[in-house]
């Protein structure tokens, strides 16, 4: 298939026998090559000679990634297929779950977290985020800023309205005065970017997904989603019943979502 961009330049795409993207050539002759195994799992991604490789276990779960520089990331899982650990550049993350399968604690080195609280070297104080939803669509975000040495002591409180796309992915946050506080740009499969000067931020992504800054993955309740490859790290717990490719995301992310990492749901009519 051949397409032209806005400047009239030709961009070429090639697909394999299973109709998955195998090669893309950009307007500046930048070449992307994707190699998959017989199960449709991405094994390598090469951009202009630099290759990123992936490994999987016998259950089809992604267990490793090696960058062109040789840096490695490894993942481990429990008997239920839930991701319980990650090691990257010598830094380890250990995760535990409650009986319902929800993430309970996360240990990063010697630090254990038990709630969705955002902490950053760029933030002088911890920020706890909560959301209001209408169906799959988040409609509001509340920030509770607390003292660094006294988490129960509230310093500030902020409210933002959430603007979403058709399926419910946040695209903008608007403050109480009607001013734009945050805007994101996103690829088709969910990789996002935003201005470093934004007044706020939200980790919400596709419906049911929560961005994990430690791993770059999206926590999707029963599984973890990688927007760079448009694949889950583990096969669908329901097998092939929901979709023919147990590791793939929905077939059209502009009108479909997978809020629990189990089965596609049509969000637009």
C-alpha positions in Angstrom: 0.0 0.0 0.0 1.3 3.4 -0.9 0.2 6.7 0.6 1.3 10.4 0.2 1.7 12.7 3.1 0.6 16.3 3.3 3.7 17.5 1.3 3.0 15.0 -1.4 5.8 12.6 -0.4 5.2 8.9 -0.7 5.1 6.7 2.3 5.2 2.9 1.8 3.8 0.1 4.0 4.2 -3.6 3.6 2.3 -6.3 5.4 2.9 -10.0 6.1 0.7 -13.0 5.4 -1.4 -12.3 8.5 -2.0 -8.7 7.5 0.2 -7.3 10.2 2.7 -4.4 9.4 6.0 -5.8 8.4 7.8 -2.8 6.9 7.4 0.9 6.6 9.5 3.4 4.6 9.1 7.1 5.6 9.5 10.2 3.4 13.1 10.6 4.4 13.8 6.9 3.5 13.7 5.9 7.2 13.0 2.2 7.1 11.2 0.3 9.8 11.2 -3.5 9.7 9.1 -5.7 12.1 9.7 -9.5 12.4 7.2 -11.8 14.1 7.2 -15.4 14.9 4.6 -18.0 13.8 2.3 -17.0 16.7 2.3 -13.3 15.6 4.5 -12.1 18.5 6.9 -9.3 17.7 10.4 -10.6 17.8 12.4 -7.6 16.5 12.0 -4.0 15.5 14.7 -2.5 13.3 14.9 1.2 12.4 17.7 2.2 10.0 19.9 -0.7 11.2 19.3 -0.4 14.9 17.4 -3.4 16.3 15.2 -3.8 19.4 14.6 -7.5 20.2 12.0 -9.3 22.4 11.8 -12.7 24.1 8.8 -14.7 25.4 8.2 -17.7 27.6 6.4 -20.9 26.7 3.1 -19.3 27.7 3.6 -16.5 25.2 4.3 -13.8 27.9 7.0 -11.3 27.1 10.0 -11.9 29.3 12.7 -9.7 27.9 13.7 -6.7 25.7 17.1 -5.7 24.5 17.7 -2.3 23.0 20.2 -1.5 20.2 22.7 -0.3 22.9 22.5 -3.7 24.7 20.4 -2.5 27.6 18.0 -5.2 28.8 14.7 -5.3 30.6 13.2 -8.5 32.0 9.7 -9.4 33.3 8.5 -12.1 35.7 5.0 -13.5 36.3 3.0 -15.5 38.8 1.0 -18.6 38.2 -2.0 -16.5 37.2 -0.1 -14.8 34.5 0.1 -11.4 36.4 3.3 -9.4 36.0 5.0 -9.5 39.4 8.4 -8.1 38.7 10.6 -6.1 36.3 14.4 -5.5 36.2 15.8 -2.7 34.1 19.3 -1.2 34.2 19.8 -2.9 37.6 16.6 -1.4 39.1 13.9 -3.8 40.3 10.2 -3.4 40.7 8.1 -6.0 42.6 4.3 -6.0 42.5 1.7 -7.8 44.6 -2.1 -8.2 44.0 -5.2 -8.6 46.1 -7.5 -11.7 45.7 -9.5 -9.9 43.0 -6.4 -9.4 40.9 -6.0 -5.7 41.5 -2.6 -4.3 42.1 -2.0 -4.0 45.8 1.6 -2.9 46.5 4.6 -2.0 44.4 8.1 -2.1 45.7 10.7 0.0 43.8 14.0 -0.7 45.5 13.2 -0.2 49.2 10.1 2.0 48.6 6.7 0.5 48.8 3.6 2.3 47.5 0.0 1.3 48.3 -2.1 3.9 46.5 -2.1 5.8 43.2 0.0 8.8 44.4 2.2 10.6 42.0 5.7 11.6 43.3 8.4 13.1 41.1 11.7 15.0 41.6 9.9 17.8 39.7 7.1 18.0 42.3 7.9 19.4 45.8 5.0 17.4 47.3 3.1 14.1 46.7 0.0 14.4 44.6 -2.9 12.0 44.9 -5.2 11.8 41.9 -8.9 10.7 41.8 -11.3 10.5 38.9 -15.1 10.6 38.2 -16.3 8.6 35.3 -19.4 8.4 33.1 -19.3 4.9 31.7 -15.9 4.4 30.1 -15.3 8.2 29.9 -13.5 10.0 32.7 -15.1 13.4 33.2 -13.1 15.0 36.1 -9.8 14.7 37.8 -9.2 15.9 41.4 -5.7 16.5 42.7 -5.0 16.4 46.5 -1.5 17.8 47.3 -0.1 16.8 50.7 2.9 17.6 52.8 6.0 15.5 52.0 6.6 14.7 55.6 2.9 14.5 56.6 0.8 12.7 53.9 -2.4 13.3 55.8 -1.9 17.1 55.8 -3.6 18.6 52.8 -1.8 21.6 51.3 -3.8 22.3 48.2 -6.8 20.9 46.2 -7.4 21.3 42.4 -10.2 20.2 40.1 -10.0 19.7 36.3 -12.6 18.8 33.7 -11.4 16.0 31.3 -11.9 16.3 27.6 -11.8 12.9 25.8 -11.9 11.6 22.3 -14.7 9.4 21.0 -13.7 6.3 22.9 -12.9 8.0 26.2 -9.1 8.6 26.1 -8.2 12.0 27.8 -6.9 14.6 25.3 -7.2 17.8 27.4 -7.6 18.9 31.0 -9.4 22.2 31.7 -9.1 24.0 35.1 -11.8 25.7 37.2 -11.3 28.9 35.3 -11.8 27.3 31.9 -8.1 27.6 31.0 -6.4 24.7 29.2 -4.0 23.1 31.7 -2.8 20.0 29.8 -3.1 18.7 26.2 -1.7 15.5 24.8 -0.7 14.2 21.4 -1.1 10.5 20.8 -0.3 7.9 18.2 -3.0 5.6 16.9 -2.0 2.9 19.4 -1.6 5.1 22.4 1.9 6.4 22.7 1.5 9.9 24.2 3.5 13.1 24.5 2.7 16.5 26.0 4.4 19.8 26.8 6.8 19.9 29.8 5.3 23.3 30.7 1.8 21.9 31.3 0.2 23.0 34.5 -1.0 19.4 35.4 -1.0 15.9 34.0 -3.1 12.7 33.9 -1.9 9.1 33.7 -5.2 7.9 32.2 -4.9 6.5 28.7 -7.2 4.2 26.6 -10.3 3.3 28.6 -9.3 1.2 31.6 -5.6 2.0 31.2 -3.2 3.8 33.6 0.2 4.9 32.5 3.1 3.4 34.6 6.0 5.8 34.5 8.4 3.2 35.9 7.9 0.8 33.0 6.4 2.9 30.2 3.6 0.4 30.0 -0.2 0.8 30.5 -1.7 -1.1 33.4 -5.0 -2.5 32.0 -6.3 -4.5 35.1 -5.8 -8.1 34.0 -2.8 -7.3 31.7 -0.2 -4.7 30.8 -0.3 -3.0 27.4 2.7 -1.7 25.4 1.6 1.2 23.2 5.0 1.1 21.3 4.2 -2.3 19.9 0.4 -2.2 20.2 0.6 -5.5 22.1 -0.1 -6.9 25.5 2.8 -8.5 27.4 0.8 -11.6 28.1 -1.9 -13.5 26.1 -5.5 -13.0 26.9 -6.6 -15.0 30.0 -9.8 -15.9 28.0 -7.7 -17.4 25.2 -8.7 -16.9 21.6 -12.4 -16.5 22.3 -12.4 -12.6 22.3 -10.0 -12.3 19.3 -7.9 -14.4 17.0 -4.7 -12.8 18.2 -4.4 -13.3 22.0 -1.7 -10.6 22.5 -3.2 -7.9 20.2 -5.1 -4.8 21.2 -8.4 -4.0 19.6 -8.6 -4.0 15.8 -9.6 -0.3 15.7 -8.6 1.8 18.7 -10.6 4.8 17.3 -13.9 3.1 17.9 -13.1 0.1 20.2 -11.5 -0.3 23.6 -10.6 -3.1 26.1 -11.2 -1.7 29.5 -10.2 -4.8 31.4 -7.5 -6.3 29.1 -9.9 -9.2 28.4 -12.2 -8.5 25.4 -12.8 -5.7 22.9 -15.8 -3.4 23.5 -17.3 -1.2 20.8 -17.6 2.3 22.2 -19.0 4.2 19.2 -22.1 3.6 17.2 
